[in-house]
Amino acid sequence: MPLFPGTLLDIYFRMESQETKKLVAAIAEEHYSITDGIDGNLNYLWYMYHKGTKKDEFRPFVYMAELMLLKKYNYITTTELQNVMGMMKSEDKDNLHIATLTIKNLRELRIKEHGIYSKDNEAYNELGYTYAFDVLNHTVFLQTMAEK
């Protein structure tokens, strides 16, 4: 069973706000930096969404990658992650908006406490090497890209 009802999600994100677009762009930029020089395939994927032909396009894996990063750094539990996923799957646009705000606020808290990712930031020392397992693994990507 696909994780996201493509029709409703697609409609919502065609109407997305500037705030949502900024969040998606910031996530893509940071995840592009995380994978730079570590994983060529994932880095190219993030390049497409940060600088390439998919720039400013939303796909569910963008939010899922950030949620998994938040989970890795203990800003969200597995149950809470599943609840946010449920909001993303909802047919109610308000739930999708709440999911966006949840991700935005938790991301801002992570950045406030750990800083934005950089190769020099010690808070993220092992992240580049565990990213493909803990954050955006094959299963997460395929499940969230199944529906557009």
Buried (B, 14 or more C-beta within 10 A) or exposed (E): EEBBBEEBBEEBBEEBEEEBBEBBBBBBBBBBBBBBEBBEEBBEBBBBBBEBEBEEBBBBBBBBBBBBBBBBBEBBEEEBBEBBBEBBBBEEEEBBBBBBBBBBEBBEEBEEEBEBBEEEEEEBEEBBEEBBEBBBBEEBBEBBBBBE
